[in-house]
Amino acid sequence: MIVERIWTGNSLRNFNYLVACPDTGEALAIDPLDHEKTLATAKVKGWQITQILNTHEHHDHIGGNAAVVAVTGAKVIAHHRAARLIPGVDRGVQAGDVIKVGKRVELECMDTPGHTMCHICLRSHTDEPALFSGDTLFNAGAGNVHNGGDVNELFATFVNQLGRLPANTKIYPGHDYIENNLRFTLAREPDNAAAQDLLPKVTGHDPAKSIVTTLADEQRINTFMRLDSPGVVARLREDFPELPAQPDAKTVFTKLRELRNKW
């Protein structure tokens, strides 16, 4: 499996992706908002885009579909309940469905509600597993729930699905927010050594060359995956003094998301 991350350079800081089969040159385009860069990258690589996967229905993830389809004839894939929200969906998928790209690439669909209720993450089962996480899991952060989402569902997705993936899973999110997310982590957990070490390396960085974290990294630097950290809980109590002595993980997650909304 070959992964090509495409930095759009837009105001929303989107990442687009091409996932290609090394044997056939067939490629899957994930959220190809910047259709020009997506098509140009495929042309340079000698790849043929045969499928498009939209992680969810927001315009900054589906806005390039029509242009890519017009040039390539690619089939559009999305959550099975998103067909009414995304024009031109050819295949609706649900948890456990597999998207095949060429001869050797297989990506498992995960139904990951929270940011929206029709959100798909893609998981590869390779020696170096990968997760294309859309707007659910960001580097050092979590998606918001402002536009059709639900924080309780997002919590369940994090705890019951994402947190159980192999530690060496590479994380490929839909946006570059790592610098701001690390600053939030350190505001919540100032003594987080891993976040302290990483922040200078990504401050003012070129997103096109941004690091690729693993799930193990996220569990060290991502506040939303550190719900039982005494430091996180102690700092949270300063903002929410009504918290019980030992708040449950769901309460911690919800309060962190509330704070991040204002960050």
C-alpha positions in Angstrom: 0.0 0.0 0.0 1.3 3.4 -1.0 0.0 6.5 0.9 0.3 9.9 -0.6 -0.7 12.7 1.7 -1.7 15.9 -0.2 -1.6 19.3 1.7 -4.3 21.5 0.3 -2.9 24.8 1.8 -6.4 26.1 2.2 -7.7 28.1 5.2 -9.3 25.0 6.8 -5.9 23.2 6.6 -7.3 20.1 4.9 -5.3 17.0 4.1 -6.4 14.8 1.1 -5.0 11.3 0.4 -4.3 8.9 -2.4 -4.0 5.3 -1.4 -2.5 3.2 -4.3 -1.8 -0.4 -5.1 1.9 -0.8 -6.0 1.0 -3.6 -8.4 -1.7 -2.0 -10.6 -1.4 1.7 -10.0 -5.1 1.9 -9.1 -5.8 4.5 -6.4 -8.4 5.5 -3.9 -8.9 9.2 -3.3 -9.9 10.1 0.2 -11.8 13.4 0.7 -10.3 14.9 -2.5 -11.4 18.5 -1.8 -8.5 19.9 -3.8 -9.3 18.1 -7.0 -6.6 19.9 -9.0 -3.8 18.7 -6.6 -5.4 15.3 -6.3 -5.6 14.8 -10.1 -2.1 16.3 -10.7 -0.5 14.0 -8.0 -2.1 10.9 -9.5 -0.9 11.9 -13.0 2.7 12.4 -11.8 2.7 9.1 -10.0 1.1 7.3 -13.0 -1.9 6.2 -10.9 -5.5 5.8 -12.0 -8.1 7.0 -9.5 -10.9 4.4 -9.6 -12.7 5.2 -6.3 -13.4 8.1 -4.0 -14.1 7.7 -0.3 -15.7 10.4 1.7 -15.2 10.1 5.4 -18.3 12.3 6.0 -20.6 14.7 4.4 -19.1 18.1 5.1 -18.4 20.3 2.1 -14.6 20.5 2.8 -14.5 16.8 2.3 -16.9 16.2 -0.6 -16.4 19.5 -2.5 -13.9 18.0 -5.1 -15.9 14.8 -5.9 -17.6 16.0 -9.0 -14.4 17.3 -10.6 -12.5 14.1 -9.9 -15.4 11.9 -11.2 -15.7 14.0 -14.4 -12.0 13.3 -15.2 -11.6 9.7 -14.0 -15.1 8.1 -13.8 -14.3 7.1 -10.2 -17.0 5.6 -8.1 -18.0 7.5 -4.9 -18.1 5.6 -1.6 -19.6 6.9 1.7 -21.4 5.9 4.8 -24.5 4.0 3.9 -26.7 6.7 5.6 -24.9 9.5 3.8 -26.3 9.0 0.3 -29.0 11.6 1.0 -26.3 14.1 2.1 -23.6 13.5 -0.6 -24.5 13.8 -4.3 -23.6 10.9 -6.5 -22.8 8.1 -4.0 -22.4 4.8 -5.8 -21.7 2.6 -2.8 -22.9 2.9 0.8 -20.7 1.1 3.3 -21.0 0.2 6.9 -18.8 -1.3 9.7 -16.8 -4.2 8.5 -17.2 -3.6 4.8 -13.9 -3.8 2.8 -12.8 -1.4 0.1 -10.3 -3.1 -2.3 -7.8 -1.1 -4.3 -6.0 -3.0 -7.1 -4.7 -6.4 -6.2 -3.2 -6.0 -2.7 -4.8 -3.1 -0.9 -7.8 -3.8 1.4 -9.2 -1.1 3.7 -11.8 -1.9 6.4 -14.6 0.5 7.0 -15.2 1.6 10.6 -18.5 3.2 11.5 -17.2 6.1 13.8 -20.0 8.5 14.7 -19.4 11.6 16.7 -18.1 14.4 14.5 -21.1 13.6 12.4 -23.4 10.6 12.7 -22.4 9.3 9.2 -18.7 9.2 9.6 -16.3 6.5 8.3 -12.7 5.8 9.2 -10.7 3.5 7.1 -8.3 0.9 8.6 -5.6 -1.0 6.8 -4.5 -4.4 8.0 -0.8 -4.4 7.0 2.5 -4.9 8.8 2.4 -1.1 9.3 -1.4 -0.6 9.9 -2.9 2.8 9.1 -6.0 4.7 10.0 -7.5 7.4 7.8 -9.5 9.2 10.5 -11.2 12.1 8.7 -12.4 14.5 11.3 -12.8 12.0 14.2 -9.2 11.7 15.4 -6.7 14.4 14.8 -3.0 14.5 15.6 -3.2 15.4 19.4 -6.9 16.1 19.2 -10.5 15.1 18.6 -13.1 16.3 16.2 -15.8 18.8 17.2 -19.5 18.0 17.2 -20.8 21.4 16.0 -22.4 20.4 12.7 -24.5 17.3 13.2 -22.4 15.5 15.7 -22.8 14.1 19.3 -20.2 14.2 22.0 -21.4 11.0 23.6 -21.0 9.1 20.4 -17.6 10.6 19.9 -16.5 9.4 23.3 -17.8 5.9 22.5 -15.9 5.9 19.2 -12.7 6.9 21.0 -12.9 4.4 23.8 -14.5 1.4 22.1 -12.9 1.6 18.7 -9.9 3.9 18.2 -8.3 3.3 21.5 -8.2 -0.5 20.8 -6.3 -0.3 17.6 -2.7 -1.6 17.4 -0.2 0.8 19.0 1.8 1.0 15.8 -1.2 2.2 13.7 -0.3 5.3 11.7 -2.8 8.2 12.0 -3.8 10.1 8.8 -6.3 12.8 9.8 -8.4 15.1 7.6 -6.7 18.4 8.8 -3.4 19.7 10.1 -4.2 21.0 13.6 -1.3 19.5 15.5 0.4 22.7 16.8 -2.8 24.1 18.3 -3.8 20.7 19.6 -0.5 20.3 21.4 -0.9 23.7 23.0 -4.3 22.6 24.3 -2.7 19.4 25.6 -0.1 21.4 27.5 -2.8 23.8 28.8 -4.5 20.8 30.3 -1.4 18.8 31.3 1.6 21.2 31.6 4.0 18.4 32.6 3.3 16.2 29.6 6.9 15.6 28.5 6.0 14.0 25.2 3.9 17.0 24.2 6.6 19.4 25.5 9.2 17.7 23.3 7.0 17.6 20.1 5.6 21.1 20.2 8.8 22.9 19.1 9.2 20.5 16.2 5.9 21.4 14.7 5.7 25.1 15.6 5.5 27.0 12.3 6.2 23.8 10.4 5.4 23.1 6.8 2.3 20.9 6.9 3.3 19.2 3.7 6.2 17.7 5.6 4.3 17.2 8.9 5.1 14.1 11.0 2.9 11.0 10.9 2.0 10.0 14.4 1.0 6.5 15.6 -1.7 5.5 18.1 1.0 5.0 20.7 2.1 8.6 20.1 -1.5 9.8 20.4 -1.9 8.0 23.7 1.0 10.1 25.0 0.2 13.5 23.5 -3.6 13.5 22.9 -5.6 14.8 25.9 -8.7 13.0 24.6 -6.8 9.7 25.0 -5.5 10.5 28.5 -8.8 10.5 30.4 -7.4 8.8 33.5 -4.3 11.0 33.8 -4.3 12.5 37.3 -2.8 15.7 35.9 -5.6 16.1 33.4 -8.3 15.5 36.0 -6.7 17.8 38.5 -6.5 20.6 36.0 -10.0 20.0 34.8 -11.3 20.4 38.4 -10.0 24.0 38.4 -12.4 24.8 35.6 -15.2 22.5 36.9 -15.0 22.4 40.7 -18.2 20.5 40.9 -16.4 17.4 39.4 -16.5 14.4 41.7 -13.3 13.1 43.3 -13.0 10.4 40.7 -14.9 11.5 37.6 -15.7 8.8 35.0 -14.0 8.9 31.6 -17.0 10.0 29.8 -17.4 13.1 32.0 -13.7 14.0 31.5 -13.9 13.6 27.8 -17.1 15.7 27.6 -15.6 18.5 29.7 -12.4 18.5 27.7 -14.4 18.8 24.4 -16.3 21.7 26.0 -13.1 23.5 26.8 -11.6 22.8 23.4 -14.6 24.4 21.7 -13.5 27.7 23.2 -9.7 27.2 22.6 
